[in-house]
Amino acid sequence: MSAPHTILLLTRSYLEREGKLNDDTKPITPGMLLTAIAGGDKPTLEPGPAATVAPPVMMVATELPQRFGQDIDTPYTVEGEVVEYYIPITGEHLYMFLEPAGNVAAGAILESGGLGYLQAGTTSPLCRALEAVDNSAGGTAVRIRVEVL
């Protein structure tokens, strides 16, 4: 199966929202979980939430179509830059990140692993793995297809 070129794989809505990058030392790559650290019309965002913490609202960074020539692996890196994000609902399929050294079977329950990544766990379930991913030898996060719970 080839790798998708979009974060929103199967959704009921295309209502994306805009926020802004909090800090250029904490880049956001499309597919990461987000935390809003300040509200407003365009909330200030950074990767998050902390491991095993269920966010009040699940937010996922998406690619910005207006970023010509950029793909889903191009991070938002400039402080104050517009960050497109999506608030998924139950049953939607997304292309997100599994934490470095993560190893999950298809059907595994996933929760926040911190830093915008997912990890196996049931403390605060967010998603279900739609595919098996073994990154146990990896030092970086890898992409995974998930279903929102």
C-alpha positions in Angstrom: 0.0 0.0 0.0 1.5 3.3 -1.0 1.8 6.2 1.5 -1.0 8.8 1.4 -0.2 12.4 0.5 -2.8 13.8 2.8 -3.7 13.7 6.5 -7.4 13.5 6.1 -8.0 10.0 4.7 -11.8 9.5 5.4 -13.7 12.3 6.9 -17.3 13.6 7.0 -16.3 17.2 7.0 -13.6 19.4 5.5 -14.0 22.2 8.0 -10.4 23.0 8.7 -9.3 25.7 11.1 -6.4 28.0 11.4 -4.1 28.6 14.3 -0.6 29.9 14.6 2.7 28.3 15.6 3.7 29.2 19.1 7.5 28.8 19.0 9.9 28.1 16.1 11.8 25.7 18.4 8.7 23.5 18.4 7.9 22.9 14.8 4.6 21.2 13.8 4.4 18.6 11.1 1.1 17.7 9.5 -0.3 14.7 11.2 0.8 15.7 14.7 -1.6 16.1 17.7 -1.8 19.7 18.8 -2.3 21.6 22.0 -3.7 25.1 22.1 -1.8 27.2 24.6 -3.7 30.4 24.0 -7.2 30.9 22.6 -8.7 33.5 20.2 -9.7 33.5 16.6 -6.4 31.8 15.7 -5.3 29.8 18.7 -1.6 29.6 19.5 -0.5 25.9 18.9 2.3 23.5 19.7 2.8 19.8 19.5 1.1 17.9 22.4 -0.6 17.0 24.6 1.6 15.3 27.2 1.8 11.6 27.2 -1.4 9.7 28.3 -3.3 13.0 28.6 -6.6 13.2 26.7 -7.0 16.6 25.1 -10.3 18.5 25.8 -10.6 18.6 22.0 -8.5 16.4 19.6 -6.8 18.7 17.1 -4.6 17.4 14.3 -2.3 19.5 12.1 -3.0 19.2 8.4 -1.2 20.3 5.3 -1.8 23.8 4.0 -2.9 23.7 0.4 -1.7 27.2 -0.2 1.9 26.1 0.6 2.7 25.4 -3.1 5.4 22.7 -3.6 5.1 21.6 0.0 3.9 18.1 1.2 2.7 16.5 4.4 6.3 16.1 5.6 7.0 19.9 5.4 6.7 21.3 9.0 5.4 24.6 10.0 8.6 26.3 11.4 8.1 30.0 11.6 6.9 31.5 14.9 3.4 33.0 14.2 3.0 31.1 10.9 -0.5 30.0 10.1 -1.1 26.3 11.0 -4.0 24.5 9.4 -5.6 22.0 11.8 -8.7 19.7 11.9 -10.9 18.5 14.8 -11.9 14.9 13.9 -15.0 13.1 15.0 -15.5 9.4 15.8 -15.0 7.0 12.9 -12.9 9.3 10.7 -9.5 8.0 9.4 -6.4 10.1 9.6 -2.7 9.7 8.7 -0.8 10.6 12.0 2.4 9.8 13.8 3.4 6.8 16.0 6.1 7.7 18.6 9.7 6.8 18.0 10.4 3.1 18.9 6.7 2.4 18.8 5.4 -1.0 17.8 1.6 -1.6 17.4 -0.6 -4.2 15.8 -3.6 -3.4 13.7 -6.5 -2.7 16.0 -4.3 -1.5 18.8 -5.7 1.4 20.9 -3.6 4.6 20.8 -3.3 7.5 23.1 -1.1 10.6 23.2 2.6 9.8 23.5 3.5 13.5 24.0 5.3 15.8 21.5 2.4 15.4 19.0 2.8 11.6 18.6 0.6 8.6 19.4 1.6 5.6 21.4 0.0 2.3 22.4 -2.1 2.6 25.5 -5.6 2.7 27.0 -5.3 5.4 29.7 -6.8 8.1 27.5 -7.7 6.4 24.2 -7.9 8.6 21.1 -7.5 6.3 18.1 -7.3 2.7 16.8 -4.5 1.6 14.6 -5.7 0.6 11.1 -2.4 -1.1 10.3 0.4 -2.8 12.1 3.5 -0.6 12.4 6.8 -1.8 13.9 9.2 1.1 14.5 10.9 -0.5 17.5 14.3 0.0 16.0 13.5 3.6 14.8 14.8 6.8 16.4 12.1 9.0 14.8 8.3 8.9 14.6 6.7 7.2 11.7 3.3 7.6 10.0 0.3 5.4 10.8 -3.3 5.2 9.5 -5.7 5.5 12.4 -9.5 5.6 13.1 -10.7 8.2 15.6 -12.5 6.7 18.6 
